[in-house]
């Protein structure tokens, strides 16, 4: 293994997915997120978006193929970048004196939001639109729990 290949913006470039396999990468760099996928069905994109937004996202496109895409966006107010389950992020480093802090851009972040937010990026880059709707949601309710004694 050598140095990873990066694109013009410095994001890692995924190697081609193995035959029949889906490959997805999510990278955060300089205040922007880059989501890249290979052989990804729309249902997989919906799952990824659901995780990013912490809301249910249902695929209603009717598209059944597997797609390759790259989606670049700037997360806003904590919306738009959540690592996959089981992947932890190191705590953010304290900004140097006079930089960063609440409401301040990260050091090295793009000036003036050169990347769109997640919703705009989906529409402009992939031609997809997220619409908020009301609908049924699966919910598990536990109304009673008893601890069963176990012999020592």
Secondary structure, 3 states (H helix, E strand, C coil): CCCCCECCCCCECCCCCCCCCCEEEEEEECCEEEEEEEEEEHHHHHHHHHHHHCCCCCCCCCCCCEEEEEEEECCECCECCCCCCCCCCCCCCCCCCCCCCCCCCCCCCCCCCCCCCHHHHHHHHHCCCCCCCCCCCCCCCCCCCCCCCCCC
